């Protein structure tokens, strides 16, 4: 099975000379299970390039699109995903919904005619919506498990298990702190309660979710210094990504959701710092930074 990264940037597309090596598109990761079975994590602007690549093969598309949450950077590529415009293609959009907005509305709203010329109901592919909360669902002979992360409103992390291997996609996740949670009001109360109910470290449920994964893709938006100015924004610094990877005993950590202004050289520096930490602390896993076009076997 192969993983390919089509978008790795957080918050807003960031093209330019200083981001050309790691890429400026917002989150989209392809997990290829077999020639015609695809699980896609998030529909950021990277989804456009992936859709174009799929169209170029001429093959029909049967894919599951797992949406972590509906913030712009995770859905903005969907209206430009050409396979959704083609009759005969099949797409299952999977994600969380709330009492106030259904999963279908999440996708349809950004294509409302005020914002976009083509409406969701004009797309020709067969599109099905599958709302999930914290559960496991079968996907193409494998299993996709979801868990709520610590992020404003809500965000899901996903674990894809297939053929005895597993990858965990956990973007937009902040270290949960009991004191911060007592005063902050921006995360769904039910999700806060799930973290609060943990004995000991409230992040234990995150560690357990990623336990033993072959590959962990985790939010590493900030440096530790930057994080101090962004508590409650829903993102991690790279030291917390290292902590999750070590507590969970994963094989490889992929730093993801790079901060919008982070240059290629700065990402290189972060990877070097992470590798130094890994050596000093005696961790066993490997660490790389996600880059557009990166392909990993899993
Ligand atoms: Zn994001």
Boltz pocket constraint, residues with backbone or C-beta under 6 A from the ligand:
constraints:
  - pocket:
      binder: B
      contacts: [[A, 9], [A, 10], [A, 11], [A, 71], [A, 73], [A, 74], [A, 172], [A, 257]]
      max_distance: 6.0
